[in-house]
Amino acid sequence: MESMRSTQSALSRAYDGFNRASDGDLIESYVYEINALRHRYSYLLRQVQRLEGAKTCR
């Protein structure tokens, strides 16, 4: 859960940076970072769901 909170925080900072950026290269780097963080968050969410599913099966 801590990794999810950390990823959400990093994603929020990346969106803030994207919204303030005006240079094309910087915008592109924020798009890359946002996509990577969204994929990481999705992975972590699936892991949590998998773990919660394993708990209910016990």
C-alpha positions in Angstrom: 0.0 0.0 0.0 2.9 2.3 0.7 4.1 1.8 -2.9 0.7 2.7 -4.2 0.7 6.0 -2.1 4.2 6.8 -3.3 3.3 6.2 -6.9 0.1 8.3 -6.6 2.2 11.1 -5.1 4.8 10.8 -7.9 2.0 10.8 -10.5 0.5 13.9 -9.0 3.9 15.7 -9.2 4.4 14.6 -12.8 0.9 15.9 -13.8 1.7 19.2 -12.1 5.0 19.4 -14.0 3.3 18.6 -17.2 0.8 21.3 -16.7 3.5 23.9 -16.0 5.9 22.8 -18.8 6.2 24.8 -22.0 9.2 23.2 -23.7 8.4 20.4 -26.1 11.2 18.1 -24.8 10.1 18.6 -21.2 6.5 17.9 -22.1 7.5 14.7 -23.8 9.5 13.6 -20.7 6.5 14.2 -18.5 4.2 12.2 -20.8 6.7 9.4 -20.6 6.9 9.6 -16.8 3.1 9.8 -16.4 2.7 6.7 -18.6 5.3 4.8 -16.7 3.7 5.7 -13.4 0.2 4.8 -14.6 1.5 1.4 -15.6 3.3 1.0 -12.3 0.1 1.9 -10.4 -2.0 -0.5 -12.5 0.5 -3.3 -11.7 0.4 -2.5 -8.0 -3.4 -2.4 -8.0 -3.5 -5.8 -9.6 -1.1 -7.2 -7.0 -3.3 -5.8 -4.2 -6.4 -7.3 -5.8 -4.6 -10.6 -6.2 -3.6 -10.6 -2.5 -7.0 -9.7 -1.3 -8.5 -12.4 -3.5 -6.1 -14.9 -1.9 -7.2 -13.8 1.6 -10.8 -14.4 0.8 -10.1 -17.9 -0.4 -8.7 -19.0 2.9 
